[in-house]
Amino acid sequence: MENLTEIVTPSGHKAYVKPRLTYAEYRAVQRTLTSDYEIDPATKKIKYYGNAIYKSQDLAVKFLVQKIIDKDGKEYTGENILTVIGSWEVVDGEYLYTEIDKLSKASGIPTDVKKN
């Protein structure tokens, strides 16, 4: 197993994250991201819509986060990951997603697209 990076949120939740997506995971996130977009014929710029962006971010989190230990010491893995993160304070969830976006970007997934 790859070395996991520990990300500690402002409230003390710990997420243990893989350093990168596999190619198959990357393709799955790309498929989700590109499922809802349009191309401006005049400028050739791609405009992604928010729903696809949020779905692709959630998918990247599911792939990358291997384990969470909440601030009370309870451990979560697998399908519970998004539910656990969803129960956190906004500052903690945003912090974790920002860190995940950095890892996703390192894997070549655009995360700085315009949200509508």
N, C-alpha and C positions, 0 to 999 in steps of 0.2 A: 504494500500500500504506500502511496505517496506520503510525503511529510505533510501534515496538516498545519495550517496557520491558525493561531488563536486570535480571534477578534473579540475584544472586550468592549461592550457598549457603555455609554455614560452611567447607566444604572447598575452595571456589574454583571450583566448576562454575558456568557462566554459562548461563542460560536466557533466550531472547529471546521475549517474550510479547506477543500482541496485547492492546490495552487493554480489549476487550469481545468478547462473543459476538455473532454476527449473530442475527437473529430465528430463522432456520432452525436454527442451532446450539443456541440457547436451547431451542427446542421439542424437539429431539432429546434434550437433557439432561433436560428435564422428563419426557418420555416414559419415559426410563430410570428416573428417580427414582420416578415414580409407578407403576412396573410391579409393585412389591412393597410394599404398605402395607395397613393396615386402619384403619377409623374406629370409634372407641368410640361405640356408640349413645347411651350415657348422657351422655358429656361432649362428644361431637362432635369430639374431638381426633383428629388423624391421627397414626398411629404408623408410621414408616418402618422397614423392616428393613435391616440392615447391607449385605447383598449389593447392593441397589438403590443405596444411598448410594455404595458403593465403585465400582460400575460408572459411575454418573453423574459422580463425581469424575474417573475415568480418561478418560471421554469429554470432559469440559471441558478436561482437560489436553491431550488430543490436538488439540482445536480451537484452544486458545489458544497453546500452545508451538510456535513456528515453527522454532526452531533451538536446539541446545544445543552449547556448546563446553565439553568437559570440562576438568578441572584440568590435563590434560596437553596441551591445545590441539587435540584432535581434534574435528572438527565433525560433528554428526548432525542430520538433518532427517527429516520424513515418518514413516513407519511405525516407524522405530527408536526414536522418542522414549520410549515407555513401557518398552521393553526397557532402554534406557540408564539411565533413572531407576531402574528396578528393580534395577540393579546397584550403585547408590550405597549409601553408609552410610545408616542409618535417619535420622540427624539431617539429612542433606541432602535426602532425599526428603520428610520431614515439613515441612521448611522451605519447599520449593518448593510443596508441596500447600497449605500454609497461605496462602501468597501467592496462589496460584491461587484458593483459596476466597474471598479478599477481592475479587478481580476478579469472580468468579462472583456473589457477593452484590451487587456493584454492578450486575450485569445482572439482578438480581431472582430469582436462584435461591436457595432456602433451603438453607443449609449448616449451620444450627445445630439441626437436627432431632434427636430422641432416637434413638440407635442402640441396637438390641437385641442 
